Amino acid sequence: MRTLSTDAERDEAAALVQDRQRWLTMRSLPVPARADIPALFRNPQAKPAGLFEDGLLLACMIPQRAPDLGWGQGPCLFLSCIHTLPDRSDNTIQLITLWASDFAARLDLPLVRAEALARHPLDDDPIAPFLRRLTNMGWDVRGSGTGQHDDRVARLELIAEQRSGLSALIGCQVHEPRSAADSRSIA
């Protein structure tokens, strides 16, 4: 897991986001309403991060420190705009879960928060099976509502936990995320 620091890496992340959005559209699954999400990943000020395996970008996201989400109390590591390589989601989400929990603990943040698009009630397909998998990985579903980018989302929380042996599985070269005040200019 590392900060995407070159134009080529950020362009690769933007392409992954576009591929993921096409994949979701072809399956009639919810796609973010905000059309410029790939542009967020091209913006070096956003400090996007990517999960790589053998040089292949498996996922990208924008880690933020305690943004004002309008839900959830207290400081957190917020994983914004998570996108995974199509057809590789389950194992990738599990690796992100392990990394995020450890990274938040190393930043002295008690929680990780994220949002998953949920245009249907949380107990209906297609979101219900995905939320069950997340729950099995340790995430808590904190209801639904309007998300950071004005989409209807499921609100997710994960307890931060330092995992001493994780570095053998996932190397971390992610810059410390910005605070909410510093990140307003990228949203």
Stockholm file with secondary structure:
# STOCKHOLM 1.0

chainA/1-187         MRTLSTDAERDEAAALVQDRQRWLTMRSLPVPARADIPALFRNPQAKPAGLFEDGLLLACMIPQRAPDLGWGQGPCLFLSCIHTLPDRSDNTIQLITLWASDFAARLDLPLVRAEALARHPLDDDPIAPFLRRLTNMGWDVRGSGTGQHDDRVARLELIAEQRSGLSALIGCQVHEPRSAADSRSIA
#=GR chainA/1-187 SS CEECCSHHHHHHHHHHHHHHHHHHHHTTCCCCSCTTHHHHHHCGGGCCEEEEETTEEEEEEEEEESCCCSSSCSCCEEEEEEEECTTCHHHHHHHHHHHHHHHHHHTTCSEEEEEEECSSCTTSTTHHHHHHHHHHTTCEEEEEEECTTSSEEEEEEEECCCCTTGGGTCCCBCCCCCCHHHHTTTC
#=GC SS_cons         CEECCSHHHHHHHHHHHHHHHHHHHHTTCCCCSCTTHHHHHHCGGGCCEEEEETTEEEEEEEEEESCCCSSSCSCCEEEEEEEECTTCHHHHHHHHHHHHHHHHHHTTCSEEEEEEECSSCTTSTTHHHHHHHHHHTTCEEEEEEECTTSSEEEEEEEECCCCTTGGGTCCCBCCCCCCHHHHTTTC
//
